[in-house]
Amino acid sequence: MKLEEWLYAISDAETPDNSIIAYHFGLFENLEGSATLYLVGSAVFHEGDDDWIANVDFEPQDNYHTIVEIGFEGLPWDEILEKVRIKLTEFTGTDKFRHSFFSNAQAITLGFDEGDLIRII
């Protein structure tokens, strides 16, 4: 499944509580050496304090997406992060995003588990 398909599937299948105001897409290297993306939601968000992502109040049923798409293989981690950032930013411009729970978020972020957060919205 492509990243866009995973995002669309989550948008269709999930209805988080209205208290969820921020979403974080985390990235990590899995045991096979590929990048895995996951999604968590939080009822709290603090601009400038990334610790809010530890407050996990929502996780979708299909929470993990191993990135095996053409163009990602063999890339350095900073380039994988940038490609995912671009795809998430493109997603925010779609009708699917505008009609999903994501559109109500105060913030959507992306980042490696041990790195800084990048704000998507």
Biotite code that builds the C-alpha atoms (Angstrom):
import biotite.structure as struc

atoms = struc.array([
    struc.Atom([0.000, 0.000, 0.000], chain_id="A", res_id=1, res_name="MET", atom_name="CA", element="C"),
    struc.Atom([1.283, 3.447, -0.903], chain_id="A", res_id=2, res_name="LYS", atom_name="CA", element="C"),
    struc.Atom([1.525, 6.210, 1.669], chain_id="A", res_id=3, res_name="LEU", atom_name="CA", element="C"),
    struc.Atom([-1.364, 8.123, 0.105], chain_id="A", res_id=4, res_name="GLU", atom_name="CA", element="C"),
    struc.Atom([-3.560, 5.010, 0.199], chain_id="A", res_id=5, res_name="GLU", atom_name="CA", element="C"),
    struc.Atom([-2.733, 4.503, 3.881], chain_id="A", res_id=6, res_name="TRP", atom_name="CA", element="C"),
    struc.Atom([-3.678, 8.124, 4.655], chain_id="A", res_id=7, res_name="LEU", atom_name="CA", element="C"),
    struc.Atom([-6.935, 7.789, 2.723], chain_id="A", res_id=8, res_name="TYR", atom_name="CA", element="C"),
    struc.Atom([-7.767, 4.500, 4.467], chain_id="A", res_id=9, res_name="ALA", atom_name="CA", element="C"),
    struc.Atom([-7.226, 6.061, 7.903], chain_id="A", res_id=10, res_name="ILE", atom_name="CA", element="C"),
    struc.Atom([-9.328, 9.060, 6.889], chain_id="A", res_id=11, res_name="SER", atom_name="CA", element="C"),
    struc.Atom([-12.169, 6.752, 5.856], chain_id="A", res_id=12, res_name="ASP", atom_name="CA", element="C"),
    struc.Atom([-11.961, 4.266, 8.740], chain_id="A", res_id=13, res_name="ALA", atom_name="CA", element="C"),
    struc.Atom([-11.302, 6.405, 11.798], chain_id="A", res_id=14, res_name="GLU", atom_name="CA", element="C"),
    struc.Atom([-13.372, 8.887, 13.782], chain_id="A", res_id=15, res_name="THR", atom_name="CA", element="C"),
    struc.Atom([-11.279, 10.120, 16.690], chain_id="A", res_id=16, res_name="PRO", atom_name="CA", element="C"),
    struc.Atom([-12.969, 11.912, 19.546], chain_id="A", res_id=17, res_name="ASP", atom_name="CA", element="C"),
    struc.Atom([-13.345, 15.685, 19.119], chain_id="A", res_id=18, res_name="ASN", atom_name="CA", element="C"),
    struc.Atom([-10.930, 16.168, 22.002], chain_id="A", res_id=19, res_name="SER", atom_name="CA", element="C"),
    struc.Atom([-8.027, 15.124, 19.749], chain_id="A", res_id=20, res_name="ILE", atom_name="CA", element="C"),
    struc.Atom([-6.495, 18.409, 18.599], chain_id="A", res_id=21, res_name="ILE", atom_name="CA", element="C"),
    struc.Atom([-3.068, 17.389, 17.304], chain_id="A", res_id=22, res_name="ALA", atom_name="CA", element="C"),
    struc.Atom([-1.642, 14.535, 15.260], chain_id="A", res_id=23, res_name="TYR", atom_name="CA", element="C"),
    struc.Atom([1.921, 13.325, 14.960], chain_id="A", res_id=24, res_name="HIS", atom_name="CA", element="C"),
    struc.Atom([3.395, 11.137, 12.252], chain_id="A", res_id=25, res_name="PHE", atom_name="CA", element="C"),
    struc.Atom([6.428, 9.417, 13.694], chain_id="A", res_id=26, res_name="GLY", atom_name="CA", element="C"),
    struc.Atom([9.176, 7.718, 11.731], chain_id="A", res_id=27, res_name="LEU", atom_name="CA", element="C"),
    struc.Atom([11.573, 4.994, 12.797], chain_id="A", res_id=28, res_name="PHE", atom_name="CA", element="C"),
    struc.Atom([13.825, 2.380, 11.238], chain_id="A", res_id=29, res_name="GLU", atom_name="CA", element="C"),
    struc.Atom([12.284, -1.088, 11.500], chain_id="A", res_id=30, res_name="ASN", atom_name="CA", element="C"),
    struc.Atom([14.181, -4.369, 11.908], chain_id="A", res_id=31, res_name="LEU", atom_name="CA", element="C"),
    struc.Atom([14.419, -4.834, 8.136], chain_id="A", res_id=32, res_name="GLU", atom_name="CA", element="C"),
    struc.Atom([16.118, -1.454, 7.768], chain_id="A", res_id=33, res_name="GLY", atom_name="CA", element="C"),
    struc.Atom([13.111, 0.215, 6.145], chain_id="A", res_id=34, res_name="SER", atom_name="CA", element="C"),
    struc.Atom([11.338, 3.318, 7.375], chain_id="A", res_id=35, res_name="ALA", atom_name="CA", element="C"),
    struc.Atom([8.057, 2.843, 9.199], chain_id="A", res_id=36, res_name="THR", atom_name="CA", element="C"),
    struc.Atom([5.554, 5.643, 9.679], chain_id="A", res_id=37, res_name="LEU", atom_name="CA", element="C"),
    struc.Atom([2.945, 5.694, 12.442], chain_id="A", res_id=38, res_name="TYR", atom_name="CA", element="C"),
    struc.Atom([0.209, 8.051, 13.577], chain_id="A", res_id=39, res_name="LEU", atom_name="CA", element="C"),
    struc.Atom([-0.822, 9.174, 17.057], chain_id="A", res_id=40, res_name="VAL", atom_name="CA", element="C"),
    struc.Atom([-3.248, 11.831, 18.201], chain_id="A", res_id=41, res_name="GLY", atom_name="CA", element="C"),
    struc.Atom([-3.263, 13.931, 21.331], chain_id="A", res_id=42, res_name="SER", atom_name="CA", element="C"),
    struc.Atom([-5.804, 15.962, 23.276], chain_id="A", res_id=43, res_name="ALA", atom_name="CA", element="C"),
    struc.Atom([-3.016, 18.412, 24.131], chain_id="A", res_id=44, res_name="VAL", atom_name="CA", element="C"),
    struc.Atom([-0.694, 20.491, 22.002], chain_id="A", res_id=45, res_name="PHE", atom_name="CA", element="C"),
    struc.Atom([2.042, 22.824, 23.154], chain_id="A", res_id=46, res_name="HIS", atom_name="CA", element="C"),
    struc.Atom([3.748, 25.015, 20.586], chain_id="A", res_id=47, res_name="GLU", atom_name="CA", element="C"),
    struc.Atom([7.485, 24.928, 21.214], chain_id="A", res_id=48, res_name="GLY", atom_name="CA", element="C"),
    struc.Atom([7.364, 21.913, 23.558], chain_id="A", res_id=49, res_name="ASP", atom_name="CA", element="C"),
    struc.Atom([7.553, 18.639, 21.661], chain_id="A", res_id=50, res_name="ASP", atom_name="CA", element="C"),
    struc.Atom([6.734, 16.577, 24.743], chain_id="A", res_id=51, res_name="ASP", atom_name="CA", element="C"),
    struc.Atom([3.025, 16.782, 23.861], chain_id="A", res_id=52, res_name="TRP", atom_name="CA", element="C"),
    struc.Atom([3.486, 13.835, 21.469], chain_id="A", res_id=53, res_name="ILE", atom_name="CA", element="C"),
    struc.Atom([4.014, 11.526, 24.462], chain_id="A", res_id=54, res_name="ALA", atom_name="CA", element="C"),
    struc.Atom([0.368, 12.155, 25.401], chain_id="A", res_id=55, res_name="ASN", atom_name="CA", element="C"),
    struc.Atom([-1.180, 9.504, 23.135], chain_id="A", res_id=56, res_name="VAL", atom_name="CA", element="C"),
    struc.Atom([-4.964, 9.725, 23.204], chain_id="A", res_id=57, res_name="ASP", atom_name="CA", element="C"),
    struc.Atom([-5.649, 8.254, 19.766], chain_id="A", res_id=58, res_name="PHE", atom_name="CA", element="C"),
    struc.Atom([-4.097, 5.537, 17.615], chain_id="A", res_id=59, res_name="GLU", atom_name="CA", element="C"),
    struc.Atom([-5.759, 4.285, 14.435], chain_id="A", res_id=60, res_name="PRO", atom_name="CA", element="C"),
    struc.Atom([-6.470, 0.579, 14.022], chain_id="A", res_id=61, res_name="GLN", atom_name="CA", element="C"),
    struc.Atom([-3.997, 0.361, 11.106], chain_id="A", res_id=62, res_name="ASP", atom_name="CA", element="C"),
    struc.Atom([-1.343, 2.430, 12.843], chain_id="A", res_id=63, res_name="ASN", atom_name="CA", element="C"),
    struc.Atom([1.887, 1.430, 11.067], chain_id="A", res_id=64, res_name="TYR", atom_name="CA", element="C"),
    struc.Atom([2.899, 1.888, 7.459], chain_id="A", res_id=65, res_name="HIS", atom_name="CA", element="C"),
    struc.Atom([6.196, 0.475, 6.227], chain_id="A", res_id=66, res_name="THR", atom_name="CA", element="C"),
    struc.Atom([7.437, 2.684, 3.421], chain_id="A", res_id=67, res_name="ILE", atom_name="CA", element="C"),
    struc.Atom([8.323, 0.413, 0.509], chain_id="A", res_id=68, res_name="VAL", atom_name="CA", element="C"),
    struc.Atom([7.465, 2.786, -2.303], chain_id="A", res_id=69, res_name="GLU", atom_name="CA", element="C"),
    struc.Atom([9.560, 3.346, -5.381], chain_id="A", res_id=70, res_name="ILE", atom_name="CA", element="C"),
    struc.Atom([11.941, 6.225, -4.834], chain_id="A", res_id=71, res_name="GLY", atom_name="CA", element="C"),
    struc.Atom([12.454, 5.652, -1.104], chain_id="A", res_id=72, res_name="PHE", atom_name="CA", element="C"),
    struc.Atom([14.812, 2.696, -1.186], chain_id="A", res_id=73, res_name="GLU", atom_name="CA", element="C"),
    struc.Atom([18.407, 3.378, -0.241], chain_id="A", res_id=74, res_name="GLY", atom_name="CA", element="C"),
    struc.Atom([17.841, 7.035, 0.618], chain_id="A", res_id=75, res_name="LEU", atom_name="CA", element="C"),
    struc.Atom([19.552, 8.677, 3.578], chain_id="A", res_id=76, res_name="PRO", atom_name="CA", element="C"),
    struc.Atom([17.190, 9.263, 6.509], chain_id="A", res_id=77, res_name="TRP", atom_name="CA", element="C"),
    struc.Atom([17.047, 13.032, 6.033], chain_id="A", res_id=78, res_name="ASP", atom_name="CA", element="C"),
    struc.Atom([15.841, 12.539, 2.456], chain_id="A", res_id=79, res_name="GLU", atom_name="CA", element="C"),
    struc.Atom([13.210, 10.014, 3.556], chain_id="A", res_id=80, res_name="ILE", atom_name="CA", element="C"),
    struc.Atom([11.979, 12.556, 6.091], chain_id="A", res_id=81, res_name="LEU", atom_name="CA", element="C"),
    struc.Atom([11.773, 15.240, 3.398], chain_id="A", res_id=82, res_name="GLU", atom_name="CA", element="C"),
    struc.Atom([9.906, 12.966, 0.962], chain_id="A", res_id=83, res_name="LYS", atom_name="CA", element="C"),
    struc.Atom([7.382, 12.039, 3.652], chain_id="A", res_id=84, res_name="VAL", atom_name="CA", element="C"),
    struc.Atom([7.015, 15.728, 4.576], chain_id="A", res_id=85, res_name="ARG", atom_name="CA", element="C"),
    struc.Atom([6.229, 16.550, 0.944], chain_id="A", res_id=86, res_name="ILE", atom_name="CA", element="C"),
    struc.Atom([3.656, 13.752, 0.699], chain_id="A", res_id=87, res_name="LYS", atom_name="CA", element="C"),
    struc.Atom([1.938, 14.830, 3.926], chain_id="A", res_id=88, res_name="LEU", atom_name="CA", element="C"),
    struc.Atom([1.892, 18.444, 2.764], chain_id="A", res_id=89, res_name="THR", atom_name="CA", element="C"),
    struc.Atom([0.362, 17.362, -0.549], chain_id="A", res_id=90, res_name="GLU", atom_name="CA", element="C"),
    struc.Atom([-2.257, 15.374, 1.376], chain_id="A", res_id=91, res_name="PHE", atom_name="CA", element="C"),
    struc.Atom([-3.329, 18.531, 3.248], chain_id="A", res_id=92, res_name="THR", atom_name="CA", element="C"),
    struc.Atom([-4.344, 20.022, -0.102], chain_id="A", res_id=93, res_name="GLY", atom_name="CA", element="C"),
    struc.Atom([-6.747, 17.225, -1.018], chain_id="A", res_id=94, res_name="THR", atom_name="CA", element="C"),
    struc.Atom([-10.525, 17.010, -0.685], chain_id="A", res_id=95, res_name="ASP", atom_name="CA", element="C"),
    struc.Atom([-10.024, 13.833, 1.355], chain_id="A", res_id=96, res_name="LYS", atom_name="CA", element="C"),
    struc.Atom([-8.067, 15.844, 3.940], chain_id="A", res_id=97, res_name="PHE", atom_name="CA", element="C"),
    struc.Atom([-10.589, 18.685, 3.992], chain_id="A", res_id=98, res_name="ARG", atom_name="CA", element="C"),
    struc.Atom([-13.429, 16.236, 4.695], chain_id="A", res_id=99, res_name="HIS", atom_name="CA", element="C"),
    struc.Atom([-11.560, 14.192, 7.293], chain_id="A", res_id=100, res_name="SER", atom_name="CA", element="C"),
    struc.Atom([-10.874, 14.485, 11.003], chain_id="A", res_id=101, res_name="PHE", atom_name="CA", element="C"),
    struc.Atom([-7.389, 15.774, 10.133], chain_id="A", res_id=102, res_name="PHE", atom_name="CA", element="C"),
    struc.Atom([-8.830, 19.107, 8.990], chain_id="A", res_id=103, res_name="SER", atom_name="CA", element="C"),
    struc.Atom([-9.902, 19.943, 12.553], chain_id="A", res_id=104, res_name="ASN", atom_name="CA", element="C"),
    struc.Atom([-6.382, 19.642, 13.959], chain_id="A", res_id=105, res_name="ALA", atom_name="CA", element="C"),
    struc.Atom([-4.583, 22.553, 15.569], chain_id="A", res_id=106, res_name="GLN", atom_name="CA", element="C"),
    struc.Atom([-1.318, 20.914, 14.512], chain_id="A", res_id=107, res_name="ALA", atom_name="CA", element="C"),
    struc.Atom([0.023, 18.024, 12.486], chain_id="A", res_id=108, res_name="ILE", atom_name="CA", element="C"),
    struc.Atom([3.683, 17.181, 12.900], chain_id="A", res_id=109, res_name="THR", atom_name="CA", element="C"),
    struc.Atom([6.246, 14.759, 11.525], chain_id="A", res_id=110, res_name="LEU", atom_name="CA", element="C"),
    struc.Atom([9.539, 13.556, 12.873], chain_id="A", res_id=111, res_name="GLY", atom_name="CA", element="C"),
    struc.Atom([11.845, 10.707, 13.717], chain_id="A", res_id=112, res_name="PHE", atom_name="CA", element="C"),
    struc.Atom([11.342, 9.301, 17.191], chain_id="A", res_id=113, res_name="ASP", atom_name="CA", element="C"),
    struc.Atom([14.647, 10.748, 18.385], chain_id="A", res_id=114, res_name="GLU", atom_name="CA", element="C"),
    struc.Atom([14.552, 13.943, 16.322], chain_id="A", res_id=115, res_name="GLY", atom_name="CA", element="C"),
    struc.Atom([12.953, 17.343, 16.101], chain_id="A", res_id=116, res_name="ASP", atom_name="CA", element="C"),
    struc.Atom([9.377, 17.813, 14.940], chain_id="A", res_id=117, res_name="LEU", atom_name="CA", element="C"),
    struc.Atom([8.478, 19.378, 11.627], chain_id="A", res_id=118, res_name="ILE", atom_name="CA", element="C"),
    struc.Atom([5.140, 21.182, 11.621], chain_id="A", res_id=119, res_name="ARG", atom_name="CA", element="C"),
    struc.Atom([2.972, 20.253, 8.606], chain_id="A", res_id=120, res_name="ILE", atom_name="CA", element="C"),
    struc.Atom([0.063, 22.477, 9.679], chain_id="A", res_id=121, res_name="ILE", atom_name="CA", element="C"),
])
